[in-house]
Amino acid sequence: MLLGKVQYMYLGEEAYLEACKDALVLGSIASGTKVQYARGWAHWVLFCVLRGWPALPPGEGELARFMA
């Protein structure tokens, strides 16, 4: 997400560009992390299915509620 005109007026050109670069890099890292977690989860589910195991722990324990 890039910063708006108000931030540009208060920060100045150089600081504004630095803030935009930071926002762009951090946004890219976040989206990449989500993709990697999704791939990891898909591999875990496949691993469990092939072995006949449930992907989530059975019961209503803390871990099961967290994963649901």
N, C-alpha and C positions, 0 to 999 in steps of 0.2 A: 504494500500500500504506500503510495507516494504521499508526501506531505502537501498541504494546500497552500494557497496564496498567503494566508495569515502567518503561517510559520515562516514562509519565505521573507515576509516583510520584517519580522522580528529577528530572524537569525542572520540574515545577510546571505549573499549568494554562495560563498564558499561553505559556510556552515550548513546551509540548506542542502547543497549537493552532497556533503558528507552524510547528512541525516538520511537523504534519499538512498544513497549507496548502502548504508547500514540496513535500512528497511527492506531493500531488495534482497540483500544477502540473507538476512534472517528469515524472510518469507520463503526463500528458496530452500533453506535448510529445513524449515518446518514441513513443507510439502514433501520433500524427499524422505523425511523421517516417517511420515504417514504412509507413504508408498512401501517403504521397507517393512514396517510393522504389518501392513496388510499382506505382503508376500510371506512373511514369517508365519503369520496366522494360517494362511492357506496351506503352507507346507506342514504345519502342525496338524491341521485337520486331516489332510491326506494321510499322514503318518498314522494317526489314530484310526481312521477308517480302514486302512489296510490291515491293521492288527485287531480290529473289532473292539477297540476301546472307545469310550466316550471322550470327546474333545474337552469337555468341561468336567471338573470334579463332581462326583455324585453328591447329592444332599444339598442342604441349605447353609453350608458353612460360610465363613467370611470370604474365602477365596472364590467360592462358587458365585456369591452375590457380586463380588468385584468383577469377575469375568463376564457376567451376564449383561 
